[in-house]
Amino acid sequence: MFSGRKAPEAREAPLLWAGRPLAMPSTASGSRPVSTSTPCVAAPCLPSEALVSAREWDYEPPVVRPLPLALQWLRRRIFLIWLLTVFLGAVVSLAIAYSVWDDRDDHIWFLRCQSKWKNLFKYVSIPLVSIIFTWWHVWLGIQMCFYPVNFVGCCDPYLGWQGIVPRRAHIMATRACDIMIGTLITVEEIIERVHEDDFFQSLEQPLMLTTAAVVENLANRHCPEIWSRLPEMVKAELRAKVMEQSRAMFEPVLKDLKQNINQIVDIKQMSVDILVGNKRLLVKMFLDIGAREFVFIQHLSAVMGFLLGLIQMMSWMILNHGGGADHCGGVEKNSFRCWGGFVILPASGLVIGYFTNWLGLTLLFRPVEPKICCWGFVNLQGVFLKRQQQVSQELSKMICQHLVRAGKMLEYVVKRKDHLDKVMQIYESHIRDAVDKSLPGSIKALAPRIYGDGTIDNLKKEIIDETLKELPNHSAEIETYMDRAFDLQQTLAFRLSRLHPSRFEGMLHPIFQEDEWMVLLLGAFLGVCVGAIQAYLLGA
C-alpha cells in the first residue's frame, strides 16, 4: 500500500498511527494508494494517539535570513584571514623592530640581535605558540576519539590506546542507532511498502526466468523424452500456469511474512551488528556527520588560545618587569621572578587546554533551542544542531547505503539459522499448499500407487530446492526492487530533519558524553607540558 509513494514534502506532516504512516484508501484495483489534497487536521480524521505520534516529527526549523553575499564570502574565510593577519603581523613587526634596533649586543639561538628585540621576540612568541598549541591539542583530542581503530600497545587494554569510538563501539553504535533507526522507522512499516502487484510487475522478467528454469530442470529430470518432444507453445503455457500459481501463492506468503517480520528481522540490531563488526565504518559515519563541527572546534580553540595567550604574555611581562633571567643571580636566584615562569605558564597552559576543549564541546550542542537575533540574520544555537537539515540528508544516505538496505537484510536473515528457519517454514508451507491445490485429487491418489509413497512430498521438496537454487541468480534485481519499494532515504531524511533538536543532538553527542573527561584531561595535561617547555625556552 506504500509502493511508489514518495516521502512527504518538507512542509507536509505525515499521518501517523503508532509511529507509522496510516494506510491510505486504495484505488478500485487495490494496487495503489489514493492521494489526497486535503490533509486530516482535526480529531475526527486522526485518533488522539496518532496526533501524539505525529508530533515526534513536527519540528519546524526557524527561518534565518541569508547574509549579504559579501558577508557570506567573509564568513567562509574569516578564520584564514585572521590567522594570516596575526602571524604576518607578528613577523612584520619583528622584522621592522629588528631593522630599527641595529645595536646587536645579544643573540637568540644563532641570530645576533639587540636585547630589547630579544625580549620582544619572547613576548610575541607566547600568543603565537598558544595558537599552535591549542589548535594542535584539540586536533589530537579529536583524532584520539576515533583512532587507532584497533588497540595499539601491550597488555590490552592497559598499556596503549584505542580510539574512544571503536573501543566503545557497541555502546556508540547502539546509541546512534536508537536515534537514527529505532525511533524513526520500524521493520513493519518497511515491509508494508512491498505490494503484491508492484512486486510482480517490477520483477516479472526474473520471476519468469526462475519459473522457466525450475520447470525445465524438473521436466528434464523426470520425463526428459516427453519434455523434449513438447512444442514450445505447450512449454510456454506450462510456464505461464506455474507463474500464475506462484502469483496466487505470493499473497499469503507476503501476509505471513508481514505478520512475523519482527521474528525475522530486527533492523536496529542488524545495524548495530554491522557497525560493531566494521569499526572503520562506525568511525567514518561519526567523522562524516561531524566533519564541519570538528573543524569549528579547532578554529574556535585557536582563537581562544590566542586570547588566553595574550593574558599569558601580560603575566610574563609583569613577572619580568624590571629585569628578567639575566638578573637572577646571587641572592636573587630564589626570588619568584626567577622561577615563577614555571608556575605561571604551565598553570595558564592547563587552563587554556582544559577551557578551550570544554568550550568547543559545549558550543557544539548548546544552546539546544534556536535563538534568532540580529534582525533574523543570526541563529544562536549549537553548531551541530544548526545543520540538522543538511546532516539529515547526509545521514539518511549513509544509512541506506551501509545499514538498512535489502542486501543487508537478506544477509542478516541468512546468517541467523533461527531467522532463516522461520522464513523457510513460511515459504515451504505455502509451496506445499500451492502444490496440493494445483494437483487434481485423482493424481494425488494414483501417484503413490504408481510411483511409490512419498512421490508428492518429494516433488514438493524438489520444487522448493530448485527455486532456492535459481533465485540467487536474480538477487541483484530483487534487491534493487526492494530498495526502491522501501524508499527509505527520503523517509529517514524527512523524519530526521523534523526531530526536535533535543533528540537530534544524540546523533553526535554520545561520542563525548561519557568520555568527555578524557578529552578535557588531555587538553589540560598537554597545556601543562607546553607551558613548562615555554618557560624553559623563555629563560625562566
NORPE-V861191 format. One record per residue. N is the residue number from 1. RES is the residue in three letters. PHI is phi in degrees with one decimal (* if undefined). PSI is psi in whole degrees, -180 to 180 (999 if undefined). Layout:
# NORPE-V861191
n->(N & N)
res->(RES & RES)
phi->(PHI & PHI)
psi->(PSI & PSI)
This chain:
# NORPE-V861191
n->(1 & 2 & 3 & 4 & 5 & 6 & 7 & 8 & 9 & 10 & 11 & 12 & 13 & 14 & 15 & 16 & 17 & 18 & 19 & 20 & 21 & 22 & 23 & 24 & 25 & 26 & 27 & 28 & 29 & 30 & 31 & 32 & 33 & 34 & 35 & 36 & 37 & 38 & 39 & 40 & 41 & 42 & 43 & 44 & 45 & 46 & 47 & 48 & 49 & 50 & 51 & 52 & 53 & 54 & 55 & 56 & 57 & 58 & 59 & 60 & 61 & 62 & 63 & 64 & 65 & 66 & 67 & 68 & 69 & 70 & 71 & 72 & 73 & 74 & 75 & 76 & 77 & 78 & 79 & 80 & 81 & 82 & 83 & 84 & 85 & 86 & 87 & 88 & 89 & 90 & 91 & 92 & 93 & 94 & 95 & 96 & 97 & 98 & 99 & 100 & 101 & 102 & 103 & 104 & 105 & 106 & 107 & 108 & 109 & 110 & 111 & 112 & 113 & 114 & 115 & 116 & 117 & 118 & 119 & 120 & 121 & 122 & 123 & 124 & 125 & 126 & 127 & 128 & 129 & 130 & 131 & 132 & 133 & 134 & 135 & 136 & 137 & 138 & 139 & 140 & 141 & 142 & 143 & 144 & 145 & 146 & 147 & 148 & 149 & 150 & 151 & 152 & 153 & 154 & 155 & 156 & 157 & 158 & 159 & 160 & 161 & 162 & 163 & 164 & 165 & 166 & 167 & 168 & 169 & 170 & 171 & 172 & 173 & 174 & 175 & 176 & 177 & 178 & 179 & 180 & 181 & 182 & 183 & 184 & 185 & 186 & 187 & 188 & 189 & 190 & 191 & 192 & 193 & 194 & 195 & 196 & 197 & 198 & 199 & 200 & 201 & 202 & 203 & 204 & 205 & 206 & 207 & 208 & 209 & 210 & 211 & 212 & 213 & 214 & 215 & 216 & 217 & 218 & 219 & 220 & 221 & 222 & 223 & 224 & 225 & 226 & 227 & 228 & 229 & 230 & 231 & 232 & 233 & 234 & 235 & 236 & 237 & 238 & 239 & 240 & 241 & 242 & 243 & 244 & 245 & 246 & 247 & 248 & 249 & 250 & 251 & 252 & 253 & 254 & 255 & 256 & 257 & 258 & 259 & 260 & 261 & 262 & 263 & 264 & 265 & 266 & 267 & 268 & 269 & 270 & 271 & 272 & 273 & 274 & 275 & 276 & 277 & 278 & 279 & 280 & 281 & 282 & 283 & 284 & 285 & 286 & 287 & 288 & 289 & 290 & 291 & 292 & 293 & 294 & 295 & 296 & 297 & 298 & 299 & 300 & 301 & 302 & 303 & 304 & 305 & 306 & 307 & 308 & 309 & 310 & 311 & 312 & 313 & 314 & 315 & 316 & 317 & 318 & 319 & 320 & 321 & 322 & 323 & 324 & 325 & 326 & 327 & 328 & 329 & 330 & 331 & 332 & 333 & 334 & 335 & 336 & 337 & 338 & 339 & 340 & 341 & 342 & 343 & 344 & 345 & 346 & 347 & 348 & 349 & 350 & 351 & 352 & 353 & 354 & 355 & 356 & 357 & 358 & 359 & 360 & 361 & 362 & 363 & 364 & 365 & 366 & 367 & 368 & 369 & 370 & 371 & 372 & 373 & 374 & 375 & 376 & 377 & 378 & 379 & 380 & 381 & 382 & 383 & 384 & 385 & 386 & 387 & 388 & 389 & 390 & 391 & 392 & 393 & 394 & 395 & 396 & 397 & 398 & 399 & 400 & 401 & 402 & 403 & 404 & 405 & 406 & 407 & 408 & 409 & 410 & 411 & 412 & 413 & 414 & 415 & 416 & 417 & 418 & 419 & 420 & 421 & 422 & 423 & 424 & 425 & 426 & 427 & 428 & 429 & 430 & 431 & 432 & 433 & 434 & 435 & 436 & 437 & 438 & 439 & 440 & 441 & 442 & 443 & 444 & 445 & 446 & 447 & 448 & 449 & 450 & 451 & 452 & 453 & 454 & 455 & 456 & 457 & 458 & 459 & 460 & 461 & 462 & 463 & 464 & 465 & 466 & 467 & 468 & 469 & 470 & 471 & 472 & 473 & 474 & 475 & 476 & 477 & 478 & 479 & 480 & 481 & 482 & 483 & 484 & 485 & 486 & 487 & 488 & 489 & 490 & 491 & 492 & 493 & 494 & 495 & 496 & 497 & 498 & 499 & 500 & 501 & 502 & 503 & 504 & 505 & 506 & 507 & 508 & 509 & 510 & 511 & 512 & 513 & 514 & 515 & 516 & 517 & 518 & 519 & 520 & 521 & 522 & 523 & 524 & 525 & 526 & 527 & 528 & 529 & 530 & 531 & 532 & 533 & 534 & 535 & 536 & 537 & 538 & 539 & 540)
res->(MET & PHE & SER & GLY & ARG & LYS & ALA & PRO & GLU & ALA & ARG & GLU & ALA & PRO & LEU & LEU & TRP & ALA & GLY & ARG & PRO & LEU & ALA & MET & PRO & SER & THR & ALA & SER & GLY & SER & ARG & PRO & VAL & SER & THR & SER & THR & PRO & CYS & VAL & ALA & ALA & PRO & CYS & LEU & PRO & SER & GLU & ALA & LEU & VAL & SER & ALA & ARG & GLU & TRP & ASP & TYR & GLU & PRO & PRO & VAL & VAL & ARG & PRO & LEU & PRO & LEU & ALA & LEU & GLN & TRP & LEU & ARG & ARG & ARG & ILE & PHE & LEU & ILE & TRP & LEU & LEU & THR & VAL & PHE & LEU & GLY & ALA & VAL & VAL & SER & LEU & ALA & ILE & ALA & TYR & SER & VAL & TRP & ASP & ASP & ARG & ASP & ASP & HIS & ILE & TRP & PHE & LEU & ARG & CYS & GLN & SER & LYS & TRP & LYS & ASN & LEU & PHE & LYS & TYR & VAL & SER & ILE & PRO & LEU & VAL & SER & ILE & ILE & PHE & THR & TRP & TRP & HIS & VAL & TRP & LEU & GLY & ILE & GLN & MET & CYS & PHE & TYR & PRO & VAL & ASN & PHE & VAL & GLY & CYS & CYS & ASP & PRO & TYR & LEU & GLY & TRP & GLN & GLY & ILE & VAL & PRO & ARG & ARG & ALA & HIS & ILE & MET & ALA & THR & ARG & ALA & CYS & ASP & ILE & MET & ILE & GLY & THR & LEU & ILE & THR & VAL & GLU & GLU & ILE & ILE & GLU & ARG & VAL & HIS & GLU & ASP & ASP & PHE & PHE & GLN & SER & LEU & GLU & GLN & PRO & LEU & MET & LEU & THR & THR & ALA & ALA & VAL & VAL & GLU & ASN & LEU & ALA & ASN & ARG & HIS & CYS & PRO & GLU & ILE & TRP & SER & ARG & LEU & PRO & GLU & MET & VAL & LYS & ALA & GLU & LEU & ARG & ALA & LYS & VAL & MET & GLU & GLN & SER & ARG & ALA & MET & PHE & GLU & PRO & VAL & LEU & LYS & ASP & LEU & LYS & GLN & ASN & ILE & ASN & GLN & ILE & VAL & ASP & ILE & LYS & GLN & MET & SER & VAL & ASP & ILE & LEU & VAL & GLY & ASN & LYS & ARG & LEU & LEU & VAL & LYS & MET & PHE & LEU & ASP & ILE & GLY & ALA & ARG & GLU & PHE & VAL & PHE & ILE & GLN & HIS & LEU & SER & ALA & VAL & MET & GLY & PHE & LEU & LEU & GLY & LEU & ILE & GLN & MET & MET & SER & TRP & MET & ILE & LEU & ASN & HIS & GLY & GLY & GLY & ALA & ASP & HIS & CYS & GLY & GLY & VAL & GLU & LYS & ASN & SER & PHE & ARG & CYS & TRP & GLY & GLY & PHE & VAL & ILE & LEU & PRO & ALA & SER & GLY & LEU & VAL & ILE & GLY & TYR & PHE & THR & ASN & TRP & LEU & GLY & LEU & THR & LEU & LEU & PHE & ARG & PRO & VAL & GLU & PRO & LYS & ILE & CYS & CYS & TRP & GLY & PHE & VAL & ASN & LEU & GLN & GLY & VAL & PHE & LEU & LYS & ARG & GLN & GLN & GLN & VAL & SER & GLN & GLU & LEU & SER & LYS & MET & ILE & CYS & GLN & HIS & LEU & VAL & ARG & ALA & GLY & LYS & MET & LEU & GLU & TYR & VAL & VAL & LYS & ARG & LYS & ASP & HIS & LEU & ASP & LYS & VAL & MET & GLN & ILE & TYR & GLU & SER & HIS & ILE & ARG & ASP & ALA & VAL & ASP & LYS & SER & LEU & PRO & GLY & SER & ILE & LYS & ALA & LEU & ALA & PRO & ARG & ILE & TYR & GLY & ASP & GLY & THR & ILE & ASP & ASN & LEU & LYS & LYS & GLU & ILE & ILE & ASP & GLU & THR & LEU & LYS & GLU & LEU & PRO & ASN & HIS & SER & ALA & GLU & ILE & GLU & THR & TYR & MET & ASP & ARG & ALA & PHE & ASP & LEU & GLN & GLN & THR & LEU & ALA & PHE & ARG & LEU & SER & ARG & LEU & HIS & PRO & SER & ARG & PHE & GLU & GLY & MET & LEU & HIS & PRO & ILE & PHE & GLN & GLU & ASP & GLU & TRP & MET & VAL & LEU & LEU & LEU & GLY & ALA & PHE & LEU & GLY & VAL & CYS & VAL & GLY & ALA & ILE & GLN & ALA & TYR & LEU & LEU & GLY & ALA)
phi->(* & -104.3 & -60.5 & 76.0 & -91.6 & -84.9 & -66.9 & -61.1 & -67.7 & -59.3 & -105.4 & -99.4 & -87.7 & -72.6 & -85.3 & -122.6 & -137.4 & 54.0 & 83.5 & -128.4 & -60.3 & -71.8 & -68.0 & -94.1 & -59.6 & -90.5 & -76.7 & -60.7 & -78.4 & 77.7 & -98.7 & -136.7 & -73.9 & -90.0 & -73.8 & -129.1 & -92.5 & -117.0 & -70.6 & -74.7 & -125.4 & -120.4 & -58.3 & -61.4 & -81.1 & -127.7 & -63.2 & -61.2 & -61.9 & -67.1 & -65.0 & -63.1 & -64.1 & -61.9 & -71.3 & -61.5 & -122.7 & -107.9 & -68.5 & -109.0 & -64.9 & -68.0 & -87.4 & -111.9 & -69.3 & -69.9 & -69.8 & -56.8 & -57.0 & -63.1 & -71.5 & -63.1 & -61.6 & -65.8 & -62.8 & -70.2 & -118.7 & -65.0 & -67.0 & -63.1 & -62.0 & -62.3 & -62.9 & -64.4 & -62.0 & -64.8 & -72.7 & -65.8 & -60.9 & -64.8 & -63.7 & -63.2 & -61.8 & -65.8 & -65.0 & -64.8 & -62.8 & -64.2 & -73.3 & -79.2 & -87.0 & -92.0 & -81.6 & -92.3 & -100.8 & -146.9 & -150.7 & -130.3 & 56.7 & -103.4 & -105.1 & -75.4 & -157.4 & -84.2 & -62.9 & -64.3 & -67.3 & -61.6 & -65.4 & -61.0 & -60.2 & -61.5 & -64.8 & -65.3 & -69.0 & -62.2 & -66.4 & -67.8 & -63.2 & -63.2 & -61.2 & -62.9 & -63.4 & -64.1 & -60.7 & -67.1 & -70.8 & -70.2 & -59.3 & -64.0 & -61.1 & -65.1 & -61.1 & -71.5 & -68.9 & -117.7 & -128.9 & -71.9 & -67.3 & -108.5 & -60.1 & -120.8 & 142.0 & -136.0 & 54.5 & -48.2 & -107.3 & -90.5 & -110.0 & 154.3 & -150.0 & -137.4 & -49.8 & -58.6 & -65.2 & -66.6 & -67.9 & -108.4 & -56.8 & -66.2 & -65.6 & -61.6 & -65.1 & -63.9 & -63.5 & -63.8 & -70.0 & -58.4 & -82.0 & -67.1 & -124.7 & -54.9 & -99.4 & -99.0 & -153.7 & -116.0 & -66.2 & -62.9 & -65.2 & -62.7 & -69.4 & -63.2 & -80.5 & -86.5 & -113.4 & -56.0 & -62.7 & -66.2 & -60.1 & -71.7 & -68.5 & -75.9 & -110.2 & -58.6 & -65.4 & -63.4 & -69.2 & -63.8 & -66.0 & -63.8 & -60.7 & -61.4 & -67.4 & -64.3 & -60.8 & -60.9 & -65.2 & -67.6 & -66.0 & -66.7 & -79.0 & -103.1 & -146.3 & -62.8 & -68.4 & -63.5 & -63.2 & -68.6 & -91.6 & -68.8 & -64.6 & -60.0 & -63.1 & -69.5 & -60.3 & -62.8 & -66.7 & -63.8 & -62.8 & -62.9 & -65.6 & -63.5 & -63.2 & -64.2 & -65.9 & -62.9 & -66.2 & -65.8 & -77.4 & -65.0 & -60.0 & -66.3 & -61.9 & -62.5 & -62.7 & -65.9 & -62.3 & -64.4 & -71.6 & -112.1 & -61.7 & -66.5 & -85.8 & -105.4 & -133.1 & -114.6 & -67.0 & -69.2 & -65.7 & -59.1 & -66.8 & -61.7 & -60.5 & -62.8 & -69.9 & -68.2 & -74.1 & -129.9 & -63.5 & -65.2 & -66.4 & -61.9 & -61.8 & -60.8 & -62.3 & -66.8 & -65.2 & -68.1 & -62.8 & -106.1 & -54.9 & -68.6 & -68.5 & -66.8 & -64.6 & -59.8 & -59.4 & -64.4 & -65.4 & -61.3 & -64.0 & -62.9 & -65.2 & -64.8 & -61.7 & -65.1 & -64.2 & -71.2 & -65.3 & -62.7 & -65.2 & -58.0 & -61.6 & -63.2 & -62.3 & -65.7 & -64.7 & -64.1 & -61.9 & -98.5 & -63.9 & 89.5 & 141.9 & -112.2 & -66.2 & -65.1 & -97.2 & -91.6 & -131.2 & 62.4 & -73.1 & -87.9 & -66.2 & -97.6 & -73.8 & -59.3 & -59.6 & -81.1 & -112.5 & -64.3 & -59.8 & -76.9 & -104.4 & -66.2 & -70.3 & -62.9 & -66.2 & -67.7 & -63.8 & -61.0 & -64.0 & -60.9 & -61.5 & -72.0 & -66.6 & -64.6 & -64.4 & -62.3 & -64.4 & -61.6 & -65.3 & -65.4 & -70.9 & -65.9 & -124.1 & -130.6 & -72.6 & -73.1 & -80.4 & -68.3 & -131.0 & -85.6 & -144.7 & 55.0 & 58.3 & 88.8 & -88.7 & -124.7 & -113.1 & -86.0 & -150.8 & -49.1 & -58.2 & -67.1 & -70.4 & -61.4 & -94.9 & -55.5 & -63.9 & -69.0 & -61.5 & -60.5 & -65.6 & -65.0 & -69.9 & -63.6 & -64.2 & -66.1 & -61.0 & -73.8 & -81.8 & -115.2 & -116.6 & -98.3 & -145.2 & -57.8 & -59.4 & -69.1 & -64.1 & -63.0 & -64.0 & -60.7 & -68.4 & -63.7 & -77.0 & -114.2 & -58.9 & -66.0 & -70.1 & -65.5 & -61.1 & -64.6 & -63.5 & -64.9 & -62.5 & -64.5 & -64.4 & -65.6 & -62.3 & -76.9 & -63.2 & -64.2 & -63.0 & -65.2 & -65.6 & -60.7 & -72.8 & -82.2 & -92.0 & -62.2 & -61.3 & -64.5 & -67.3 & -63.0 & -80.7 & -81.2 & -55.1 & -63.1 & -72.4 & -86.0 & -103.2 & 101.8 & -64.6 & 83.9 & -62.6 & -64.7 & -64.1 & -65.3 & -63.2 & -60.0 & -64.9 & -65.3 & -61.8 & -62.6 & -63.1 & -66.7 & -65.7 & -66.8 & -72.2 & -87.2 & -55.9 & -56.8 & -65.9 & -120.3 & -63.2 & -63.3 & -65.3 & -65.4 & -64.9 & -61.7 & -63.4 & -63.0 & -63.0 & -68.6 & -66.9 & -65.0 & 50.6 & -79.2 & -61.0 & -67.3 & -63.1 & -65.7 & -61.2 & -62.8 & -71.2 & -62.4 & -68.5 & -104.4 & -69.1 & -67.8 & -53.8 & -63.1 & -93.2 & -68.4 & -62.3 & -65.0 & -67.6 & -115.1 & -59.4 & -57.0 & -59.0 & -105.2 & -55.0 & -81.7 & -107.2 & -60.2 & -61.1 & -65.6 & -64.4 & -67.1 & -64.9 & -60.2 & -61.5 & -65.7 & -63.7 & -64.9 & -62.2 & -63.6 & -62.4 & -65.2 & -61.3 & -65.1 & -64.2 & -58.5 & -60.2 & -66.2 & -67.9 & -82.8 & 95.7 & -66.7)
psi->(-10 & 0 & 135 & 3 & 133 & 160 & 155 & 155 & 170 & -28 & 6 & 125 & 127 & 153 & 122 & 149 & 119 & 40 & 5 & 152 & 141 & 148 & 135 & 158 & 145 & 162 & -179 & -36 & -16 & 12 & -22 & 151 & 148 & 126 & 151 & 139 & -10 & 103 & 153 & 125 & -2 & 166 & -37 & -27 & -38 & 134 & 160 & -35 & -39 & -37 & -39 & -45 & -39 & -28 & -10 & -32 & 37 & 13 & 129 & 115 & 148 & 152 & 122 & 128 & 136 & 142 & 155 & 154 & -40 & -41 & -33 & -43 & -45 & -39 & -38 & -23 & 6 & -36 & -44 & -42 & -45 & -44 & -46 & -39 & -45 & -52 & -45 & -38 & -42 & -44 & -46 & -43 & -44 & -39 & -42 & -46 & -38 & -41 & -29 & -44 & 88 & 1 & 107 & 77 & 5 & -179 & 155 & 114 & -116 & 9 & 123 & 135 & 174 & 152 & -36 & -39 & -36 & -45 & -40 & -42 & -43 & -45 & -44 & -33 & -24 & -55 & -30 & -44 & -37 & -39 & -51 & -44 & -50 & -40 & -47 & -45 & -30 & -42 & -44 & -41 & -41 & -44 & -38 & -17 & -28 & -25 & 153 & 155 & -40 & 154 & 134 & 123 & -154 & 165 & 50 & 127 & 28 & -47 & 89 & -165 & 145 & 139 & 145 & -43 & -53 & -30 & -36 & 42 & -44 & -43 & -46 & -46 & -41 & -45 & -46 & -43 & -27 & -41 & -50 & -36 & -51 & -39 & -5 & -35 & 150 & 158 & -29 & -42 & -39 & -50 & -26 & -20 & -8 & 117 & 139 & -52 & -43 & -36 & -51 & -33 & -42 & -32 & 26 & -45 & -54 & -32 & -39 & -42 & -40 & -46 & -45 & -41 & -41 & -48 & -45 & -47 & -43 & -41 & -44 & -26 & -38 & -33 & 67 & -38 & -45 & -44 & -39 & -24 & -12 & 140 & 153 & -33 & -40 & -42 & -43 & -38 & -39 & -43 & -42 & -38 & -43 & -40 & -39 & -41 & -38 & -41 & -40 & -31 & -28 & -36 & -50 & -32 & -48 & -40 & -42 & -41 & -42 & -37 & -28 & 14 & -31 & -25 & -8 & -46 & 129 & 99 & -32 & -47 & -36 & -45 & -41 & -45 & -41 & -46 & -38 & -39 & -19 & 80 & -29 & -36 & -40 & -45 & -46 & -39 & -48 & -40 & -41 & -40 & -44 & 21 & -51 & -34 & -38 & -37 & -41 & -44 & -44 & -45 & -44 & -42 & -38 & -43 & -46 & -35 & -38 & -46 & -43 & -29 & -34 & -39 & -41 & -45 & -45 & -40 & -42 & -39 & -43 & -41 & -39 & 12 & 126 & 5 & 145 & -138 & -25 & -22 & 6 & 63 & 164 & -130 & -17 & -3 & -20 & 5 & 154 & -32 & -30 & -39 & -2 & -23 & -31 & -3 & -50 & -49 & -47 & -38 & -45 & -32 & -39 & -45 & -45 & -49 & -44 & -48 & -43 & -39 & -45 & -45 & -43 & -46 & -38 & -44 & -14 & -37 & 1 & 141 & 153 & -48 & 139 & 142 & 107 & 131 & -177 & 52 & 31 & 4 & -20 & 133 & 111 & 94 & 158 & 137 & -41 & -39 & -27 & -32 & 23 & -43 & -46 & -44 & -36 & -42 & -46 & -43 & -41 & -37 & -42 & -41 & -45 & -23 & -37 & -22 & -72 & 90 & 165 & -44 & -42 & -36 & -45 & -41 & -40 & -44 & -44 & -35 & -12 & 110 & -41 & -37 & -42 & -39 & -37 & -44 & -45 & -36 & -44 & -47 & -47 & -39 & -39 & -32 & -45 & -41 & -41 & -41 & -42 & -41 & -29 & -21 & 130 & 154 & -34 & -39 & -43 & -29 & -39 & -32 & -46 & -32 & -36 & -48 & -4 & 161 & 148 & 5 & -48 & -42 & -38 & -38 & -44 & -43 & -39 & -40 & -44 & -48 & -44 & -38 & -46 & -29 & -34 & -35 & -42 & -23 & -17 & 23 & -34 & -45 & -39 & -44 & -40 & -43 & -45 & -42 & -38 & -42 & -38 & -40 & 50 & -32 & -47 & -39 & -49 & -41 & -44 & -48 & -38 & -41 & -20 & 5 & 148 & 142 & -32 & -27 & -32 & -29 & -20 & -9 & -40 & -29 & -34 & -23 & -39 & -19 & -58 & -31 & 21 & -34 & -31 & -44 & -42 & -43 & -38 & -46 & -42 & -43 & -47 & -34 & -42 & -44 & -49 & -39 & -41 & -41 & -42 & -46 & -40 & -47 & -29 & -3 & 19 & 999)
